[in-house]
């Protein structure tokens, strides 16, 4: 069966079968995607994480399809309905949609008009009419009048027969295939506002009288209109030209112009309107939702990756401030290891006496704890608090920054936070989180549900299981790409290390607490619940600074230590000298160390690690400031130029924090004077940009921004025809099961 999967996946992903086979064997053997991508390059031909993930996901889909196929075959066999011809069709079905079409006529179903007609003994009449060669149809129908079975007239008999025929047509695989094609090619979404809900649903007014082609409707609009429907502001339908649908079906089932043929024609029309159209509408809605979900998850995952990989401040002394008006600002002073050394509450926006006290407290704490950075959460009162602290005469060496606190309140009330800080108030926990996410965004954000971080697109509307899988993949990828300090990492961070998970992460933390700091990776074998396979998967991603073996601080896997030892031995030096001295490394002839199991890809990775052991792939941290004097939307005026930071990227544009407690939107058409197909190709999350204010809608709480040199549009302005045409290329939707053209691997 694996060979069958290999050939199919190879054809779809355009990857040679040998690489597919090797990857499947590694995955089935318990290896993780990061481990395979980093440490098994020789086996897979250097496939990257994206390719390996695609193989894993497609393999899962094919196995689920075969699981459903086996269940259908077993059901039919048990009920004595499985024929050789039917079995052949089931085995030949390549998609779930086709498989379900084949099974539909045999699936146990609820009581329908057709089943009622069959109970009245009208199925033989339906069969005769469907053949369309009856000489005297009414005379034949009269034979089925039966008071006991409640068939009182010829008309009732014919109506029952039509119900049966309508169901046959709606369950015919070929008919469903042609209707499916029609719906995806010529179907239209149509939305109408529900009366008396216009005012309450003003945010969805774009969909109050809206229609768009199924084939070209962008994913974000699919999700938006579905949300409007879910919140009962609009009704949503998927329609096709009824005349064309009837013509297609009549050409398949109606023969000639006899009275029987007229009955079949009536059954075709009824079958389409009452059964087939509703079934196809449901399929379209499900298929477009699935495509939209995947697209939204890709957007979310890409944003999350950029946020997690944001430049870390690093090991500095930080004062973290969770701002507020009435309840005061909560302060947490953190040392360079991220440990809280002091907590305090100040009222910088209160009375004159409270302000004086706040000035004294902040100054004293900065001196006592040698504060280098002050991190202020970007919530309520953040800009006012920032202005206050900037004006109290602190040293110019102390940098004051606004930090996103998205998800901090979720974290502070979570079980994770209670476990970490059982004796602290939730507000102090929030302040600590704000400070730590400045020091190391990745290490802190893994403690928060990614859906609460605020970088998604309709994340609460998409398939939650798919979303979790997609976001977990991103977090795992980022954590393992950066590497984890074994002696200081939290349980949450360790959980995402390849091969670990929550149970083994907890075991590592407990071992560390009971036995002190790890001195070498070899000690991992002493940790309960960590077997050889788990250690193999995890060891290369765990770092030990100042350990017994200098390679333990690097991404060199312990299985490759003998190779490095041989390199050092051949040069007559120690490994430490090899790491410190570039001239020595230049003398290494990598080809000399190629074996059956260690190839050039691994040797090249080792060489890079020796140059920069445990290097952090994230960019250098840069200080950013919002424009002074602009603190709320009311301060904005059209034409105003402002510095901002990208907080979220969607298919329709980019959200930018400009320091007014409400992110502005740069529509995709306003990103550049040149056409931008995908905003993600133009900007990144956490990137600093300069924007110009176009419009401020205080009532709808919307700010329109532009990054163009010559702005020419306004928020909500419809796209030009040329832009719509370009969108169609990107957003074209194919029917389920259609083969997409693969990209070369």
C-alpha positions in Angstrom: 0.0 0.0 0.0 2.9 2.4 0.7 4.1 2.0 -2.8 0.7 3.1 -4.1 0.9 6.2 -1.8 4.5 6.9 -3.0 3.6 7.0 -6.7 0.5 9.2 -6.1 2.2 11.7 -3.8 5.3 11.8 -6.1 3.1 12.7 -9.0 1.1 15.4 -7.1 4.1 17.1 -5.4 6.6 16.5 -8.2 9.1 14.9 -5.9 11.0 11.8 -6.9 9.6 8.6 -5.4 12.8 7.6 -3.6 12.6 10.8 -1.5 8.9 10.2 -0.8 9.5 6.6 0.2 12.4 7.5 2.6 10.3 10.3 4.2 7.3 8.1 4.8 9.5 5.5 6.4 11.0 8.0 8.7 7.6 9.5 9.6 6.2 6.0 10.3 9.3 5.3 12.4 8.4 8.2 14.7 10.7 10.9 13.4 9.5 14.5 13.5 9.5 16.9 10.7 12.2 19.2 12.1 14.5 16.2 12.9 14.1 14.8 9.4 14.7 18.2 7.7 17.8 18.9 9.8 19.5 15.6 10.5 18.3 13.2 7.7 19.2 15.2 4.6 21.1 12.3 3.1 18.1 10.0 3.4 15.5 12.4 2.0 17.7 14.2 -0.6 17.7 17.4 1.5 13.9 17.9 1.5 13.0 21.0 3.5 10.3 21.2 6.2 7.6 22.4 3.8 8.1 19.4 1.5 8.2 17.0 4.4 5.0 18.5 5.9 3.2 18.3 2.6 4.2 14.6 2.3 3.0 14.0 5.8 -0.4 15.7 5.3 -1.1 14.1 1.9 -0.2 10.7 3.3 -2.7 11.3 6.2 -5.4 12.3 3.6 -4.8 9.2 1.5 -4.9 6.9 4.6 -8.1 8.5 5.8 -9.6 8.0 2.3 -8.6 4.3 2.4 -10.1 4.0 5.9 -13.4 5.4 4.7 -13.2 3.1 1.6 -12.7 0.1 3.9 -15.7 1.1 6.1 -17.9 1.4 3.0 -16.9 -2.0 1.7 -17.5 -3.6 5.0 -20.9 -2.0 5.3 -22.0 -3.1 1.8 -20.6 -6.6 2.4 -22.5 -6.9 5.7 -25.8 -5.9 4.1 -25.3 -8.1 1.1 -25.2 -5.3 -1.4 -21.6 -5.5 -2.6 -21.2 -6.6 -6.2 -18.0 -7.0 -8.2 -19.0 -3.9 -10.3 -19.7 -1.8 -7.3 -16.5 -2.9 -5.6 -14.5 -1.9 -8.6 -16.0 1.6 -8.6 -15.3 2.0 -4.9 -11.7 0.9 -5.3 -11.2 3.2 -8.3 -12.5 6.4 -6.5 -9.6 8.8 -6.0 -11.3 11.5 -4.0 -13.7 11.4 -1.0 -16.4 13.2 -3.1 -16.4 10.6 -5.8 -16.3 7.8 -3.2 -19.3 9.2 -1.4 -21.1 9.6 -4.8 -20.7 5.9 -5.5 -21.9 5.0 -2.1 -24.8 7.4 -1.9 -27.5 5.1 -3.4 -26.6 2.4 -1.0 -26.2 4.5 2.1 -28.8 3.9 4.9 -30.9 7.0 4.8 -33.7 8.6 6.7 -37.3 8.3 5.5 -37.8 10.3 2.3 -40.6 10.9 -0.2 -39.0 8.2 -2.3 -39.0 5.6 0.4 -42.6 6.4 1.2 -43.5 5.8 -2.5 -41.5 2.6 -2.5 -43.5 1.4 0.6 -46.6 2.0 -1.5 -45.3 -0.4 -4.1 -44.6 2.2 -6.7 -41.0 1.3 -7.5 -41.9 -1.0 -10.4 -44.0 1.8 -12.0 -41.0 4.2 -11.6 -38.8 1.7 -13.4 -41.2 1.3 -16.3 -41.6 5.1 -16.6 -37.8 5.7 -16.4 -37.3 3.3 -19.4 -39.7 5.7 -21.3 -41.1 3.0 -23.6 -44.6 2.6 -22.1 -47.4 2.5 -24.7 -50.2 3.5 -22.3 -48.7 5.1 -19.2 -52.0 6.0 -17.4 -53.4 2.5 -17.9 -50.2 1.1 -16.4 -50.4 3.6 -13.5 -54.0 2.7 -12.8 -52.8 -0.8 -11.8 -51.1 0.7 -8.8 -54.2 2.3 -7.3 -54.6 0.7 -3.9 -56.7 2.2 -1.1 -55.0 0.1 1.5 -51.6 1.5 0.5 -53.1 5.0 0.2 -52.7 5.4 -3.5 -56.1 6.8 -4.4 -55.6 7.9 -8.1 -53.4 7.7 -11.2 -52.0 11.2 -10.3 -50.9 10.0 -6.9 -49.3 6.9 -8.4 -47.4 9.0 -11.0 -46.4 11.5 -8.3 -44.9 8.7 -6.2 -43.1 7.3 -9.2 -41.6 10.7 -9.9 -40.4 11.0 -6.3 -38.5 7.7 -6.8 -37.1 8.8 -10.1 -36.1 12.2 -8.7 -34.1 10.5 -6.0 -32.4 8.2 -8.5 -31.3 11.2 -10.6 -30.0 13.1 -7.5 -27.9 10.0 -6.5 -26.6 9.3 -10.0 -22.8 9.6 -10.0 -22.5 11.1 -13.5 -25.3 13.6 -12.8 -23.7 14.7 -9.6 -20.3 15.0 -11.4 -21.8 17.3 -14.1 -23.7 19.4 -11.6 -20.6 19.7 -9.4 -18.7 21.0 -12.4 -21.5 23.5 -13.2 -21.7 24.8 -9.7 -17.9 25.4 -9.4 -17.7 26.9 -12.9 -20.8 29.0 -13.0 -22.1 29.1 -9.4 -22.6 32.4 -7.6 -22.7 33.3 -4.0 -25.7 35.6 -3.2 -26.2 37.3 0.1 -29.1 39.5 1.2 -29.5 41.5 4.4 -32.1 40.2 6.9 -34.7 42.9 7.4 -34.4 45.1 10.5 -30.8 44.0 11.1 -29.1 46.6 9.0 -28.1 48.9 11.8 -26.8 46.2 14.1 -24.9 44.5 11.3 -23.3 47.7 9.8 -19.9 46.1 9.8 -21.2 43.7 7.2 -22.9 46.2 5.0 -20.7 45.2 2.0 -22.7 41.9 2.0 -26.2 43.3 2.4 -26.8 43.0 -1.4 -23.9 41.0 -2.7 -23.1 38.4 -5.3 -19.8 37.0 -6.5 -18.6 34.1 -8.6 -17.8 30.9 -6.7 -14.9 30.4 -9.0 -13.2 33.7 -8.2 -14.4 34.7 -4.8 -11.4 35.3 -2.5 -11.1 33.2 0.6 -11.3 36.2 3.0 -14.7 37.2 1.5 -16.0 33.6 1.8 -15.2 33.6 5.5 -16.5 37.2 6.0 -19.9 36.5 4.5 -20.2 33.2 6.3 -19.6 35.0 9.6 -22.3 37.6 8.6 -24.6 34.6 7.9 -23.7 32.9 11.2 -24.5 36.1 13.2 -27.8 36.3 11.3 -27.3 39.6 9.5 -27.6 38.1 6.0 -28.9 35.1 4.2 -26.5 33.3 1.9 -27.2 31.0 -1.1 -25.2 29.4 -3.9 -27.1 29.4 -7.2 -26.5 28.4 -10.8 -28.6 29.1 -14.0 -31.5 26.8 -13.5 -32.2 26.5 -17.2 -28.7 25.3 -17.9 -28.8 22.8 -15.0 -32.2 21.4 -16.2 -30.9 21.2 -19.8 -27.8 19.2 -18.7 -29.9 16.8 -16.7 -32.6 16.4 -19.3 -30.0 15.6 -21.9 -28.9 12.7 -19.6 -32.2 11.2 -18.6 -35.1 12.4 -20.9 -35.6 10.4 -24.1 -38.0 11.7 -26.7 -41.4 13.4 -26.1 -43.7 10.5 -24.9 -45.9 10.9 -21.9 -43.4 8.8 -19.9 -40.6 11.1 -21.0 -42.7 14.1 -19.7 -42.9 12.4 -16.4 -39.1 11.9 -16.3 -38.7 15.6 -17.3 -40.9 16.6 -14.3 -38.9 14.3 -12.1 -35.6 15.9 -13.4 -36.8 19.4 -12.5 -38.1 18.3 -9.1 -34.9 16.3 -8.4 -32.8 19.3 -9.2 -34.7 21.9 -7.2 -35.6 19.7 -4.2 -32.6 17.4 -3.9 -29.6 17.9 -6.2 -29.4 21.7 -5.9 -29.4 21.6 -2.1 -26.8 18.8 -2.1 -24.5 20.7 -4.5 -24.9 24.0 -2.6 -23.8 22.2 0.5 -20.8 20.7 -1.3 -19.8 24.1 -2.7 -20.1 25.7 0.7 -18.1 23.0 2.3 -15.4 23.0 -0.4 -15.0 26.8 -0.5 -14.9 26.8 3.3 -12.2 24.2 3.2 -10.2 26.2 0.7 -10.8 29.4 2.7 -9.8 27.7 5.9 -6.6 26.5 4.5 -5.8 29.9 3.1 -6.6 31.6 6.4 -4.5 29.1 8.3 -1.6 29.7 5.9 -1.9 33.4 6.5 -2.1 32.9 10.3 0.8 30.5 10.3 3.0 32.8 8.3 2.2 35.7 10.6 2.8 33.6 13.6 6.1 32.5 12.3 7.2 36.0 11.8 6.0 37.0 15.3 7.7 34.1 17.0 10.9 34.8 15.1 10.9 38.5 16.0 14.3 39.8 17.1 14.8 39.2 20.8 16.2 41.9 23.1 18.3 39.2 24.9 19.7 39.1 28.4 19.0 42.6 29.7 17.5 44.1 32.9 13.9 45.1 32.1 11.2 47.1 33.8 7.8 45.8 32.5 4.8 48.0 32.9 1.2 46.9 32.5 -0.6 50.3 32.2 -4.0 51.3 33.5 -5.9 54.4 34.6 -8.1 53.6 37.7 -6.2 50.6 39.1 -2.7 52.0 38.4 0.2 50.7 36.4 1.6 47.3 37.6 5.4 47.2 37.5 7.6 44.1 37.4 11.4 44.4 37.4 13.1 41.5 35.7 16.8 40.6 35.9 18.8 39.6 32.8 17.6 36.0 33.3 13.9 37.1 33.1 13.3 36.5 36.9 11.2 38.9 38.7 13.2 40.8 41.4 10.6 43.4 42.3 6.9 44.3 41.9 5.1 47.6 42.4 2.0 49.5 41.6 2.2 53.2 40.6 -0.4 55.8 39.6 1.3 58.1 37.1 -2.1 59.3 35.7 -3.6 60.0 39.1 -3.4 63.0 41.5 -0.3 65.3 41.7 0.7 63.5 44.9 0.4 60.1 43.2 2.4 61.4 40.2 5.2 62.5 42.5 5.3 59.2 44.2 5.3 57.4 40.8 8.3 59.5 39.6 10.3 58.6 42.8 9.4 54.8 42.5 10.4 54.5 38.8 13.7 56.4 39.3 14.6 54.4 42.4 13.8 51.1 40.7 15.8 52.0 37.6 18.8 52.7 39.8 18.5 49.8 42.2 18.0 47.1 39.5 20.2 48.7 36.8 17.3 48.9 34.4 18.3 49.1 30.7 14.9 48.8 29.0 11.4 49.8 30.0 8.6 47.7 28.3 5.1 49.2 28.3 2.1 47.1 27.3 0.2 48.7 24.4 -3.2 48.5 26.0 -5.3 51.1 27.7 -3.3 54.2 28.9 -0.1 52.9 27.2 0.8 56.1 25.4 0.0 58.3 28.3 2.2 56.1 30.6 4.9 56.2 28.0 4.8 60.0 27.8 4.9 60.2 31.6 8.0 58.0 31.9 9.8 59.8 29.1 9.4 63.1 30.9 10.7 62.2 34.4 14.4 62.6 33.5 15.7 59.0 33.3 19.1 58.3 31.8 19.3 58.4 28.1 20.8 54.9 28.2 17.4 53.6 29.3 15.2 52.8 26.3 11.5 53.0 26.6 9.4 50.8 24.3 5.8 50.0 23.6 5.3 46.2 23.5 2.3 44.3 22.2 0.3 42.8 25.1 -1.9 40.7 22.9 -2.7 37.5 24.8 -1.0 38.7 28.0 -4.3 38.7 29.9 -5.1 35.2 28.6 -1.7 34.0 29.8 -2.0 35.7 33.2 -5.2 33.9 34.1 -4.1 30.6 32.6 -3.1 27.4 34.4 0.5 27.9 33.0 0.7 31.3 34.8 -0.8 30.0 38.0 1.8 27.2 38.0 4.6 29.6 37.3 3.6 32.3 39.7 1.1 30.9 42.2 1.4 33.7 44.6 1.2 36.7 42.2 -1.8 38.7 41.1 -2.9 38.2 37.5 -2.0 41.8 36.7 1.6 41.3 37.8 1.8 38.1 35.8 0.7 40.1 32.8 3.4 42.7 33.4 6.0 39.9 33.6 4.8 38.4 30.3 5.1 41.8 28.6 8.7 42.2 29.8 9.7 38.6 28.9 8.2 38.8 25.4 10.5 41.8 24.8 13.5 39.8 26.0 12.6 36.6 24.0 9.3 36.6 22.1 9.5 32.9 21.2 10.1 31.7 24.7 7.2 33.7 26.1 4.7 33.4 23.3 4.7 29.6 23.4 2.9 29.8 26.7 -0.1 31.5 25.0 -2.7 29.9 22.8 -1.7 31.2 19.3 -5.3 32.1 18.6 -5.0 34.8 21.3 -1.9 36.5 19.9 -3.9 38.5 17.4 -2.1 37.8 14.1 -4.8 35.6 12.5 -7.4 36.1 9.8 -10.9 34.8 10.9 -9.1 32.3 13.1 -12.3 31.6 15.1 -14.2 30.7 12.0 -11.9 28.1 10.5 -11.7 24.4 11.2 -10.2 24.3 14.6 -8.4 20.9 14.3 -6.7 22.1 11.1 -5.8 25.4 12.7 -4.3 23.7 15.7 -2.2 21.4 13.5 -1.0 24.3 11.3 -0.1 26.5 14.3 1.6 23.7 16.2 3.7 23.0 13.1 4.8 26.6 13.1 5.6 26.7 16.8 7.5 23.4 16.6 9.4 24.6 13.5 10.4 28.0 15.1 11.4 26.5 18.5 13.6 23.9 16.9 15.1 26.3 14.4 16.2 28.6 17.2 17.1 25.8 19.6 16.3 25.6 23.3 18.6 26.3 26.3 18.2 23.1 28.3 19.0 24.6 31.7 16.6 27.6 31.6 13.8 26.7 29.2 10.2 26.5 30.6 8.2 23.4 30.4 6.1 25.0 27.7 9.1 25.8 25.5 10.5 22.3 26.0 7.2 20.8 25.1 7.7 21.9 21.4 11.2 20.4 21.1 11.3 17.6 18.6 10.5 14.3 20.2 9.5 15.6 23.7 5.9 16.8 24.3 4.4 17.8 27.7 5.2 14.6 29.6 8.8 14.4 28.7 9.2 18.2 29.1 7.9 18.0 32.6 10.3 15.1 33.3 13.2 17.3 32.2 12.1 20.2 34.4 11.7 17.8 37.4 15.1 16.3 36.8 16.7 19.7 36.6 15.0 20.8 39.9 16.2 17.6 41.7 19.7 17.3 40.2 20.8 20.7 39.3 21.8 22.0 35.9 22.7 19.7 33.0 26.4 19.6 32.3 26.1 17.5 29.1 23.6 16.1 26.7 24.6 12.6 27.9 22.7 13.3 31.1 19.4 13.1 29.1 19.7 9.3 29.3 19.3 9.7 33.1 15.9 11.5 32.8 12.9 9.2 33.5 10.6 8.7 30.5 13.2 9.8 28.0 14.0 6.7 25.8 16.7 6.5 23.1 14.2 7.5 20.3 13.1 10.6 22.1 16.7 11.6 22.9 17.7 11.0 19.2 14.9 13.3 18.1 15.5 16.0 20.7 19.2 16.2 21.5 20.3 18.3 18.5 17.8 21.0 19.3 18.8 21.3 23.0 21.6 23.6 24.0 23.9 23.6 27.0 26.0 26.7 27.4 29.3 26.3 29.3 28.8 22.5 29.3 31.5 19.8 29.5 31.5 19.4 25.7 31.6 22.6 23.6 29.5 20.9 20.9 26.6 20.7 23.4 26.0 24.4 22.8 25.7 23.9 19.1 23.2 22.3 16.6 25.6 19.5 15.9 23.8 16.2 16.8 25.6 13.9 19.3 25.6 11.2 16.6 28.0 13.4 14.7 30.4 14.1 17.5 32.8 11.4 16.3 33.0 13.2 13.0 34.0 16.4 14.7 36.4 14.6 16.9 38.0 13.0 13.8 38.4 16.5 12.2 40.1 17.9 15.3 42.3 14.8 15.7 43.4 15.0 12.1 44.5 18.6 12.6 46.2 17.8 16.0 44.0 20.2 18.0 41.1 20.1 20.4 37.5 20.7 19.4 37.5 24.0 21.3 40.4 25.2 19.2 38.6 24.2 16.0 35.6 26.3 17.1 37.7 29.3 18.0 40.1 29.4 15.0 38.9 30.1 11.5 42.3 29.2 10.0 42.0 25.7 11.4 38.5 25.2 10.1 39.6 26.3 6.6 42.0 23.3 6.6 39.2 20.8 7.0 38.6 18.7 3.8 34.9 17.8 4.2 35.0 15.1 1.4 37.5 13.2 3.6 34.7 12.5 6.1 31.9 11.3 3.7 30.7 7.8 4.7 27.7 5.7 3.8 25.6 7.5 6.5 27.3 10.9 6.6 27.1 12.9 3.4 28.1 16.4 2.3 24.8 18.0 3.5 25.5 17.0 7.1 29.2 17.8 6.9 28.3 21.3 5.5 25.9 21.9 8.4 28.6 20.8 10.9 31.1 23.2 9.3 28.7 26.1 9.7 28.0 25.2 13.3 31.7 25.1 14.1 31.9 28.7 12.9 29.0 29.9 15.0 27.9 27.3 17.5 24.3 27.6 18.5 23.8 30.8 16.4 20.4 32.5 16.7 18.8 32.7 13.3 16.7 35.7 14.4 17.6 39.2 13.3 19.2 41.9 15.5 16.9 43.8 17.8 16.1 47.4 16.9 14.5 50.1 19.1 11.2 51.6 17.8 9.2 54.6 18.8 5.8 55.9 17.9 5.3 59.5 17.0 5.0 61.8 20.1 1.7 63.6 20.6 -0.4 61.1 18.7 -2.1 58.9 21.2 -5.7 58.3 20.1 -7.6 58.2 16.8 -8.9 61.7 17.4 -5.4 63.0 17.1 -5.1 61.7 13.5 -5.7 63.9 10.4 -5.6 62.9 6.7 -2.2 63.4 5.2 -0.3 62.8 8.5 2.8 60.7 8.2 3.6 58.3 11.0 6.0 55.5 12.0 4.2 52.2 12.6 4.8 48.5 13.2 3.1 45.8 11.2 0.9 43.7 13.6 -1.0 41.5 11.2 -1.0 40.6 7.5 -4.1 39.4 5.7 -4.9 38.6 2.0 -6.7 42.0 1.7 -4.1 44.2 3.4 -1.8 44.9 6.3 -2.7 46.1 9.8 -0.3 48.6 11.3 0.0 49.8 15.0 0.6 53.6 14.9 0.2 54.0 18.7 -3.4 55.1 19.0 -4.9 51.8 20.5 -6.5 51.0 17.2 -4.6 49.4 14.3 -4.9 51.0 10.9 -5.4 49.1 7.7 -3.2 49.5 4.6 -5.4 47.9 1.9 -3.4 45.7 -0.5 -4.0 48.4 -3.2 -2.3 51.0 -1.0 0.9 49.1 -0.2 2.8 50.3 -3.2 2.6 52.3 -6.4 3.3 48.9 -8.1 0.8 46.0 -8.1 1.3 43.8 -5.1 -0.2 40.3 -5.5 0.5 39.0 -2.0 1.0 41.4 1.0 3.3 38.8 2.6 5.8 39.3 -0.2 6.0 43.0 0.6 6.0 43.3 4.4 6.6 41.1 7.5 5.0 41.1 10.9 6.9 43.2 13.4 8.4 45.2 10.5 8.6 49.0 11.0 7.1 51.1 8.2 6.1 54.7 7.5 2.4 55.2 6.7 0.2 58.1 5.7 -3.3 58.6 7.2 -6.0 58.5 4.5 -9.3 58.4 6.4 -10.4 58.1 10.0 -13.9 56.6 10.6 -14.4 57.1 14.4 -18.0 55.7 14.3 -16.9 52.3 12.7 -13.5 52.4 14.5 -11.5 52.2 11.2 -8.3 53.9 10.2 -7.3 53.8 6.5 -3.6 54.1 5.8 -1.4 54.1 2.8 2.2 53.3 2.1 2.1 54.7 -1.5 4.1 57.7 -2.5 1.1 59.0 -4.4 -2.1 57.9 -2.6 -5.1 57.6 -4.9 -7.7 55.6 -3.1 -9.8 55.5 0.0 -10.8 52.9 2.6 -13.4 50.5 1.2 -13.0 51.8 -2.4 -13.8 49.0 -4.9 -10.9 47.5 -6.8 -10.3 48.5 -10.4 -11.2 46.0 -13.1 -7.5 45.4 -13.8 -6.9 44.5 -10.2 -9.9 42.2 -10.1 -8.6 40.4 -13.1 -5.3 39.8 -11.4 -7.1 38.5 -8.3 -8.8 35.9 -10.4 -5.6 34.2 -11.1 -4.8 33.8 -7.4 -8.2 33.0 -6.2 -9.4 30.5 -8.8 -11.2 27.6 -7.2 -11.2 24.1 -8.7 -13.9 21.4 -8.0 -13.0 18.8 -5.3 -10.7 16.2 -6.7 -9.3 18.3 -9.5 -5.6 17.9 -10.0 -3.6 21.1 -9.5 -0.4 21.7 -11.4 2.3 20.9 -8.9 5.3 23.1 -8.3 8.7 21.5 -8.9 10.4 20.3 -5.7 
